[in-house]
Amino acid sequence: MRKSKFHYIFTLFIGVAIFLSIDSPFFASYIPSAQNITTILVLLVYITLYKRSSKRFRTIMLVGVGVGFAGEFFLSILLGMYHYRLDNIPLWVGFGHSLIFASVHKIIRIPYILKHKRSTLLVLLFIIVLYSITWLILKNDVFGFVTTLMFLLLLAIEKKSQMFFTVMFVIVAYIELVGTATGTWQWPNILMERFESIPSANPPSGIAFFYFLFDYIVLFIYLQLNPQVKKRYQKQ
């Protein structure tokens, strides 16, 4: 991204608010096919970004869709960690996960962020910690606080990609806040509706921990599909 302005971030935040608001109980009460509208819009954005991406990144985006759907099925359907308003996995979700990955990839390459990498990282880490502690105090979000600590632990280990995952945490936190505020999905007040000893907010603050795992799986699969890239990556 050549421009120094943050118009991409602004577009992302506005787009997320619009798309998730469309697939909400309020909008669906007027247009029953609201979820299909969101799916079409997300697909259009995905296709546009896919066409503008390099061959390497196109592969990553495709892998991201598959991993996204698999992760949703495991976490939402099998474990019951959260539920979409129609108790399904919306078609736009898998493509949405891939778009989050692509969006973070673009954001961390904004010239201002590249120039002020350390200060940006510290500010974002402060926001993450403050957000998690606030949710713990105000909403008894034990689950979110624990997953935030797990996220920070992995972040300390993965030093090469700290900016990527830190930006991802903030973006995911915003998406979760919008998604739950609009009623597009919801989290139960205890973990998986089974563990009363682990209360959770709606949404839990540290859900980006699972996106951390998502990104690792995407990278692992991509490297298996591209042995030459895997060799270069291992030498780093």
N, C-alpha and C positions, 0 to 999 in steps of 0.2 A: 504494500500500500504506500503510494508516494506522497499523498497528502498528509500534512502534519495535524490536521484537524481531526476531531473525534466523531465525525459524522457517521462512521460505520457503527460505532457503539450506540449512538443515538437511534439510528435506524433499527438496530437489533432490539433495543429495549422497547421501542414503540411497536415494532412488529410482533414481538412476543405478547405484549399486552393485548393487541388486536386479535391475534390468532386464538389465544386461549380464552378470550372473552366470547368469541363466536361459539366455541365448543363449551358452553356453560349452560346451566339450568335456565338462567334468565333468557338468554338468546334462543335456546331450544324451545322455550314455551311459546315462541312466536313462529319459529321455523324449525320443524321437527328434524330436518336433514342438516342441522347445524354442524354436526361432526363431519359430515361429508364435505362441507364447504371448507372447513379448516384443513382437511386432508388435501383437497385440491390446491389450496393456497400454499401449503407447505411443500407439496410436490413441485409446484411451479418454481418456488425459491430454490429447492434442491436441484432441479434440472438446470436452472440458470447457473448456479454456482458450479455444478458438475461440468458443464460445458466450458466454463472459464478456467477450470483447473488443469494442472499438468496431469500427464498419464499416471505418474506415481500417486498423486493425491486423489485421483479418481478411484484408484484401487482401494485406497484407504477409506474413502467415502462409501464405497460399496460394501466393504467389510464391516464398516460401522453400522450400516443398516441391519445386516444380519445379526451382529452381536447385540444391537439395540433391542431387536425383537426378542431374541433369546433371553436377554437379561430381564426384560419386562415380564415375560412369561414366568420366569423363575421367581422373581421378587414379588410380583403382583398376584399372579394366578396361583402359583404353588404355595408360596409362603404367606401370602395375604398381608404383606407389609403396608400396602396402600391400595386404594380402589378408585378406578375411574367412574365417572358418574353413571355410565351404562353398564358397569361391571364387566367391561371388555378391555381389549387392548386396541385403542384407536389406530387406524392405519397410518396416521400421520406421526405416530410416536417414534417408530424405528428410524424414519427419515429425520425426525427432529433431533434424535441423539447424534446422528451423523453431522447435522448442521451445527450443533453445539461445538463439536470437535473442530469443524472447519472455521467457525466463527472465532474461537479462542486462538486458533492458529494465525488468523489474520490480525487480531487485536494485539498480540504480543509483538507484532512486526510494525506497529505504528511508530514512526520515527521518534516521537516524544518519549514513548515508553522505552525504546531501545537506548535512547540517550540518558534517561534517568531510571535505569533499571533497578538499582539498589533502593533508591528512595521510594519508587513505586511499589516495590515488593514489600518494604517495611510498612507502608501505609495500608496496603491490602491485608497484610497479616494482622495489623492492629484492628482493622474492621472485622476480620474473621473472628478473632478472639473476643472482641467486644460483643459481637452479635451472638456468639454461642453462650457467653456468660449471661448476657441479658435474657436470652430465651430460657436459660436454666433457672434464673431467679424469678422471672415473671410468669413463665409457663410450665415450670417444673419439667423442663425438657432434658431428662437424664439421658435418653437415647441419643438425642442430638449432640449433647455435650461429649458423651463417650466417643461417638463416631468422629466428632471434630478432633478430639485428642488422637484418635487413630490416624486421621488424615494428616495431622501435623507431624506425627511420627514418621509416616511414609514420606512426607515432604522433606524431612531432615535427612532421610536416607537417599532420596532421589534428588541430588543437588543439581544435576544438569538441567532438569526440567522444572525447577521451582516456580519460575514465572508463569509457565504454561498452566500448571495445576493450581496456582494461587488465583490467577484470573478465572480459571474454570470454576473454582469454588464460589467466587462472588457472582458469576453469571448464573450458576445453578441455583444459588440461594435466591436470586431475584426471580428466576423462573418458578421455583417452588412457591414463593410468596404469592406470585400472581395466580398460579394454577389453583392453589388452595383458596385464595380470596374469592376467585370467581366460581368456585365449586366444580371446576373441571375435574379435579380429583381430590381425595382427602386421605389423611393419615389417621388411624385410630389413636385413642389417647393412651394406649399401652402398646408395647411392642407386639406386632402381629396379632393383636387382640387376645393374647394368651398370657403374656408375662406381666402380671400386675406389679411386680417389683421394678419394672423398667418403664416408667411413664414417658410419654412422648408428646411433643407439641405437634400442631398441624400447621406448617410442616416442621419436622425436626431440623435443627440447624446444620447438622453435619452430614446431610445426605450426599454431598459431593464426594464423600469417601467412596461410595459405590461407583461414581463416575471415574474415580481414580483407577479402580479395578477395571472398569470398562475400557479405558484408554490403554491399559497394559495389555489386555486381551486383544484389542484391535492391532496394536503394534506387534504382538507375538505372531498373530496369524499372518499379518502382512510380511513379516520377515521370513516366515516359513514358505510363503509363496514366492519370495524373491531372495534366493540364496546369495546372490552377489551383493545385494544391499545388506544382508545379514552379516556377511564377512566384514564389510566396511564398518558396520555398526559395532561389531565386537572389538574392533581394533581401536575404537575411540576411547 
